[in-house]
Amino acid sequence: MTAAFQDLRSWLRHLEGRGQLVRLRGPLDLRYDVPRLLEERDGTSAVVFEDADASQASVLVGGTLNSREQMAQALGVETGALLSSYLRALSTPVAPREVGVAEAPVLEVEEPEVRLDRLPAPWHHARDSGRFITAAVAIVCDPSTGTQNWSIHRLQINDARRVGALILPRHLGHIFARAEAEKRDMPVAFALGLPPGYLLASQAITAFGVDEATIGGALLGGPIPMVRSPRYGILVPALAEQLFEGRVLAGVREPEGPFGEFPRTYGPRSEKPVIEIDAHYHRHDPYFQTILPASREHMLLGAIPREAATFRAVQHVSPNVRDVVLSFAGGCRYHAVVQMAPSIAGEAKNVMLAAFSGANEIKRVVVVDEDIDIGDPGDVEWAIANRVQPHRDVVIVEGALGSQLDPSAAPGGITSKWGIDATIPVGDDRSRYERIRTP
């Protein structure tokens, strides 16, 4: 295997060398052409749009991660080692390395004025409220601890200097809530144009106070080079393509949405926090990276971190768990399948309930035996059809916290969750469940 990829440019060269990147030239409409072309190539190839409308100096690129195989290549590991590699990164963090401006290509150029309206951000889906930045990693510093936090948020371009942001009640939301309670704007930096390892690190499900840059360092096999942002002194990836510095404005809300999200439905329009961008830096001839919502790239970036968090949760309950996967049909958020070898009655149900604590969004958990291929939805369906009695094997949990983007959930994302024990009951005659096979 090759070493992990440290910046977006080297990753794009790798994809192009394998015939997994296409370049499109000529004017393209950001509302109609770009999202359609990304959707057509979803799951197969990255797309570089050489002359997208309104790009100025930026070159638009999307679809940079299309499979688990590509994700493994980006981290320099075998595909079967993705989960174990992520788990190892969570337990053995590597602190970033601070570098000077001379080692930070992201600061090569400072724009004389901020003009977000000139960025080649696409209009992704038909009912979206406008053009959105979807691949920028938000980096904030918790002033009470000095620890930084990474996350990705959809950013609606409101005008030349302001964006609206969906900020859920997670780590960044907690830091902003404290700032807003003190009537303080919250400084934030957005790093745009990053390789898969950085994006994966930003999605880690961790305890509050863990710096995702340390997880990125572990995933990439060494410290991530970080430079202080010129205006607010936030440590940011030195090898990013573009950098924006700004402030989440205390007490300010503006309409944001609707926006097509990972469940393949629209997140509703509502009043959301507003960010004013104060400075824009970038490399010479920078890429502008976009992630098509509900694409394979979007799903996979959410899947691996949640699978790792769920695996950790269920392993606390049983040493007999073998693997965890989140299905594409469930948006790589809602539906989890756990593979295990239960040794005592009730063990599978305990594992099922523990899996719900892996990630709030998980809505359904199916627990299956070792002979079931959890990556094959048909095999999982076969186990449910042949090994489940609903009165005995189905558990429903009411009034739990789920996803605010689930259109069937109550306000605040309150939802019912259900689990299915599709394992052969311990003590049953296993020959009754044997699958037919040709001699």
Secondary structure as UniProt FT lines:
FT   HELIX           8..17
FT   TURN            18..19
FT   STRAND          21..24
FT   TURN            30..32
FT   HELIX           33..40
FT   TURN            41..44
FT   STRAND          46..49
FT   TURN            50..51
FT   TURN            53..54
FT   TURN            56..57
FT   STRAND          59..62
FT   HELIX           68..75
FT   HELIX           79..81
FT   HELIX           82..91
FT   STRAND          97..98
FT   HELIX           101..103
FT   HELIX           105..107
FT   STRAND          109..110
FT   HELIX           116..118
FT   TURN            126..127
FT   STRAND          132..133
FT   STRAND          137..141
FT   TURN            143..145
FT   STRAND          148..152
FT   STRAND          155..157
FT   STRAND          162..165
FT   HELIX           171..181
FT   TURN            182..183
FT   STRAND          186..192
FT   HELIX           196..202
FT   TURN            208..209
FT   HELIX           212..220
FT   STRAND          225..228
FT   TURN            230..232
FT   STRAND          235..237
FT   TURN            238..239
FT   STRAND          242..256
FT   STRAND          259..260
FT   TURN            262..263
FT   STRAND          266..267
FT   STRAND          270..282
FT   STRAND          287..290
FT   TURN            293..294
FT   HELIX           296..315
FT   TURN            316..317
FT   TURN            319..320
FT   STRAND          321..326
FT   TURN            328..333
FT   STRAND          335..340
FT   TURN            345..346
FT   HELIX           347..355
FT   TURN            356..358
FT   TURN            360..361
FT   STRAND          364..368
FT   TURN            370..371
FT   TURN            374..375
FT   HELIX           377..387
FT   HELIX           390..393
FT   STRAND          394..401
FT   TURN            404..405
FT   TURN            407..408
FT   HELIX           411..413
FT   STRAND          414..421
FT   TURN            426..427
FT   HELIX           430..433
//
